[in-house]
């Protein structure tokens, strides 16, 4: 049986898998013929409209979808002390993806800002491409939950 290694976390997945069973990243599949790859620095990524993060009309603290689910540029303002992230429609940050748990992670606010805590999710919560149980977020941090990559923005 052949395997596909996840480019994000290195997990060994069955060849037929489209998404990593460990982190939810899209798995690469070789197609017939040659292929061309291009790498862009994360800082140069923009939303669907091509606007850099600095040019988005965001006031206050927010999570911005940078990749995943065709929702690039969607913004979730953060203004509560406890914010649920998950697949449940009742979640403040609703991420509709089978690799996201119903209650995947919780954002909590204190005097230092927001921290994120994984809610014993099956596929984990990642901050700056490292799996975390709990982490304090800083402006510009990348949060990955399932196939979604979000950028944390704080004033």
SULDA-V796349 format. One record per residue. N is the residue number from 1. RES is the residue in one letter. BURIAL is b if it has 24 or more other ideal C-beta (glycine too) atoms within 12 Angstrom, else e. Layout:
BEGIN
n=N res=RES burial=BURIAL
n=N res=RES burial=BURIAL
END
This chain:
BEGIN
n=1 res=X burial=e
n=2 res=X burial=e
n=3 res=X burial=e
n=4 res=X burial=b
n=5 res=X burial=e
n=6 res=X burial=b
n=7 res=X burial=e
n=8 res=X burial=b
n=9 res=X burial=e
n=10 res=X burial=e
n=11 res=X burial=e
n=12 res=X burial=e
n=13 res=X burial=b
n=14 res=X burial=e
n=15 res=X burial=e
n=16 res=X burial=e
n=17 res=X burial=b
n=18 res=X burial=e
n=19 res=X burial=b
n=20 res=X burial=b
n=21 res=X burial=b
n=22 res=X burial=b
n=23 res=X burial=b
n=24 res=X burial=b
n=25 res=X burial=b
n=26 res=X burial=b
n=27 res=X burial=b
n=28 res=X burial=e
n=29 res=X burial=e
n=30 res=X burial=e
n=31 res=X burial=e
n=32 res=X burial=e
n=33 res=X burial=e
n=34 res=X burial=e
n=35 res=X burial=e
n=36 res=X burial=e
n=37 res=X burial=e
n=38 res=X burial=e
n=39 res=X burial=e
n=40 res=X burial=e
n=41 res=X burial=e
n=42 res=X burial=e
n=43 res=X burial=e
n=44 res=X burial=e
n=45 res=X burial=e
n=46 res=X burial=e
n=47 res=X burial=b
n=48 res=X burial=e
n=49 res=X burial=e
n=50 res=X burial=e
n=51 res=X burial=e
n=52 res=X burial=e
n=53 res=X burial=b
n=54 res=X burial=e
n=55 res=X burial=e
n=56 res=X burial=b
n=57 res=X burial=e
n=58 res=X burial=b
n=59 res=X burial=e
n=60 res=X burial=e
n=61 res=X burial=b
n=62 res=X burial=b
n=63 res=X burial=b
n=64 res=X burial=b
n=65 res=X burial=b
n=66 res=X burial=b
n=67 res=X burial=b
n=68 res=X burial=b
n=69 res=X burial=b
n=70 res=X burial=e
n=71 res=X burial=b
n=72 res=X burial=b
n=73 res=X burial=b
n=74 res=X burial=b
n=75 res=X burial=b
n=76 res=X burial=b
n=77 res=X burial=e
n=78 res=X burial=b
n=79 res=X burial=e
n=80 res=X burial=e
n=81 res=X burial=e
n=82 res=X burial=e
n=83 res=X burial=b
n=84 res=X burial=b
n=85 res=X burial=b
n=86 res=X burial=b
n=87 res=X burial=b
n=88 res=X burial=e
n=89 res=X burial=e
n=90 res=X burial=e
n=91 res=X burial=b
n=92 res=X burial=b
n=93 res=X burial=b
n=94 res=X burial=b
n=95 res=X burial=b
n=96 res=X burial=b
n=97 res=X burial=b
n=98 res=X burial=e
n=99 res=X burial=b
n=100 res=X burial=b
n=101 res=X burial=b
n=102 res=X burial=e
n=103 res=X burial=b
n=104 res=X burial=b
n=105 res=X burial=b
n=106 res=X burial=b
n=107 res=X burial=b
n=108 res=X burial=b
n=109 res=X burial=e
n=110 res=X burial=e
n=111 res=X burial=e
n=112 res=X burial=e
n=113 res=X burial=e
n=114 res=X burial=b
n=115 res=X burial=b
n=116 res=X burial=b
n=117 res=X burial=b
n=118 res=X burial=b
n=119 res=X burial=b
n=120 res=X burial=e
n=121 res=X burial=b
n=122 res=X burial=e
n=123 res=X burial=b
n=124 res=X burial=b
n=125 res=X burial=b
n=126 res=X burial=b
n=127 res=X burial=b
n=128 res=X burial=e
n=129 res=X burial=e
n=130 res=X burial=e
n=131 res=X burial=b
n=132 res=X burial=b
n=133 res=X burial=e
n=134 res=X burial=e
n=135 res=X burial=b
n=136 res=X burial=e
n=137 res=X burial=b
n=138 res=X burial=e
n=139 res=X burial=e
n=140 res=X burial=e
n=141 res=X burial=b
n=142 res=X burial=b
n=143 res=X burial=b
n=144 res=X burial=b
n=145 res=X burial=b
n=146 res=X burial=b
n=147 res=X burial=b
n=148 res=X burial=b
n=149 res=X burial=b
n=150 res=X burial=b
n=151 res=X burial=b
n=152 res=X burial=b
n=153 res=X burial=b
n=154 res=X burial=b
n=155 res=X burial=e
END
